[in-house]
Amino acid sequence: MGERSPAKAGAQSEAEIGAGAPPGPRPSPGNRSIRFAGYAAVFDRPDSGGDIVRKGAFLESLKRAGEVPLLWQHKAGRVLGRIEHLSEDKRGLRVIARLDGGAEGQRVGALLSSGKLDGLSFGYRVREARTSAHRELIDLDLVEVSLVAKPMQRLARVHAVEG
């Protein structure tokens, strides 16, 4: 299991979401909560813009980060819920999050649950990069994580949904 960000210390382990563990208190039936897990970044694979995120690119940012917002399509005013866990593992930037029970969270949750939406992405500022055939992202400040219709990194996907 990857290192847990201090801001997410009370969150369930990343294995629990895929293992059918109870997500905590159940919301009222009319205000259903959706929880999901996936990868917002995948290491060592070029995205459609030619960038390659390298392992370790988020480590310092995760140590500094407080709450990282969960957004819809990278739009600052469209917060969808709360990120419960963020960490780097051998594959990429692992995310576990819960959508809020508001109208937009319900709408996006229905898309996630039906499989019509599964893209993840992240907003960042570059602290260090190398340029070769591709731009290699070595050190990044993580600004946000987004659910998106079409991720730049085709492998950045939600892989488990519950609720």
C-alpha distance (Angstrom), angle and dihedral (degrees) to the residues before:
residue distance angle dihedral
M1 . . .
G2 3.81 . .
E3 3.77 124.5 .
R4 3.79 113.2 -78.5
S5 3.79 120.6 -127.4
P6 3.83 111.6 -119.2
A7 3.81 90.6 -124.9
K8 3.80 89.3 60.5
A9 3.83 97.4 46.2
G10 3.83 94.2 124.3
A11 3.81 94.8 50.8
Q12 3.78 123.5 110.4
S13 3.77 118.2 -103.5
E14 3.78 118.2 -86.4
A15 3.82 91.0 -114.5
E16 3.80 91.8 58.7
I17 3.79 97.3 68.1
G18 3.79 92.3 58.1
A19 3.81 93.1 40.9
G20 3.81 96.6 62.0
A21 3.80 95.9 -108.6
P22 3.79 114.4 163.7
P23 3.82 110.0 -92.4
G24 3.80 94.0 -138.1
P25 3.80 127.5 -99.4
R26 3.79 113.3 10.6
P27 3.81 117.0 -122.6
S28 3.78 120.7 -130.5
P29 3.84 113.6 -79.4
G30 3.81 93.0 -106.1
N31 3.80 91.7 49.7
R32 3.82 103.5 49.7
S33 3.82 118.3 -178.6
I34 3.81 121.5 -142.0
R35 3.78 121.3 -155.0
F36 3.80 124.5 -168.2
A37 3.79 143.7 177.1
G38 3.77 131.6 -155.0
Y39 3.79 147.1 115.9
A40 3.81 122.0 -71.4
A41 3.82 89.7 -174.1
V42 3.79 133.0 22.7
F43 3.80 117.7 -155.4
D44 3.78 127.4 -122.5
R45 3.81 96.9 6.9
P46 3.83 121.5 109.3
D47 3.79 116.7 -119.7
S48 3.80 124.5 -142.5
G49 3.81 90.1 -87.7
G50 3.82 92.9 53.9
D51 3.84 96.9 -106.1
I52 3.80 121.6 136.1
V53 3.80 118.7 -160.3
R54 3.81 110.9 -146.8
K55 3.80 125.6 -146.5
G56 3.79 109.3 -92.3
A57 3.82 94.4 30.6
F58 3.82 92.0 119.5
L59 3.81 101.1 36.0
E60 3.81 98.3 97.1
S61 3.80 92.7 39.4
L62 3.80 91.7 52.7
K63 3.81 89.7 52.5
R64 3.83 90.3 53.0
A65 3.79 98.7 37.1
G66 3.76 124.6 105.3
E67 3.78 116.1 -176.8
V68 3.79 112.6 -11.6
P69 3.82 110.9 -155.1
L70 3.79 123.6 -121.9
L71 3.81 106.7 -138.7
W72 3.79 139.7 -177.8
Q73 3.82 111.5 -116.4
H74 3.86 92.9 -22.0
K75 3.83 91.9 -65.1
A76 3.82 110.4 147.7
G77 3.80 94.3 -149.0
R78 3.81 94.3 50.1
V79 3.83 104.8 76.9
L80 3.81 109.0 173.2
G81 3.77 102.3 -173.9
R82 3.77 143.4 -61.8
I83 3.80 133.7 -47.6
E84 3.79 109.1 -131.9
H85 3.80 98.7 -176.9
L86 3.81 137.1 16.8
S87 3.78 125.1 175.0
E88 3.76 143.7 142.3
D89 3.77 116.6 -114.5
K90 3.81 129.8 169.7
R91 3.83 91.7 -77.9
G92 3.80 103.2 44.2
L93 3.80 146.3 -80.3
R94 3.83 105.1 -16.7
V95 3.81 117.5 -152.4
I96 3.79 133.1 -170.3
A97 3.80 114.4 -178.6
R98 3.78 143.4 161.8
L99 3.80 124.9 -139.4
D100 3.79 116.9 -133.8
G101 3.79 120.5 -115.4
G102 3.81 95.8 -113.6
A103 3.80 124.0 115.2
E104 3.81 94.6 -91.4
G105 3.80 92.8 45.4
Q106 3.81 89.1 50.6
R107 3.82 92.3 49.2
V108 3.82 94.0 47.9
G109 3.81 90.1 42.5
A110 3.80 90.2 56.2
L111 3.82 89.6 52.0
L112 3.82 91.1 49.2
S113 3.81 93.4 46.7
S114 3.80 92.4 49.4
G115 3.81 93.0 48.4
K116 3.81 92.3 -118.9
L117 3.82 90.1 117.7
D118 3.79 125.5 39.4
G119 3.82 107.5 138.8
L120 3.80 123.8 123.4
S121 3.77 130.3 -173.1
F122 3.79 140.3 162.1
G123 3.78 138.7 -137.3
Y124 3.79 117.9 -134.6
R125 3.78 149.9 161.7
V126 3.80 117.9 -130.5
R127 3.81 115.2 -120.4
E128 3.81 95.1 169.2
A129 3.80 133.6 6.7
R130 3.80 138.6 162.2
T131 3.75 124.7 -147.3
S132 3.79 121.4 -143.3
A133 3.80 125.3 124.5
H134 3.83 84.6 -31.6
R135 3.79 132.8 19.3
E136 3.80 105.8 -99.3
L137 3.80 112.4 -150.0
I138 3.81 106.0 -146.6
D139 3.83 104.1 165.4
L140 3.80 124.2 17.6
D141 3.78 138.1 177.7
L142 3.80 105.5 -134.9
V143 3.82 109.2 -137.7
E144 3.82 103.1 171.1
V145 3.79 146.0 -21.6
S146 3.81 119.6 -129.8
L147 3.76 139.2 -165.4
V148 3.80 104.4 -134.7
A149 3.78 139.4 -178.6
K150 3.82 93.5 -133.5
P151 3.82 119.0 19.7
M152 3.81 120.6 -153.5
Q153 3.82 87.5 -134.0
R154 3.80 103.9 56.7
L155 3.82 90.9 -155.0
A156 3.83 93.8 55.1
R157 3.79 98.4 102.9
V158 3.78 146.0 143.5
H159 3.82 107.1 -107.8
A160 3.83 102.6 177.7
V161 3.81 133.0 36.1
E162 3.79 128.9 -179.8
G163 3.78 135.4 173.4
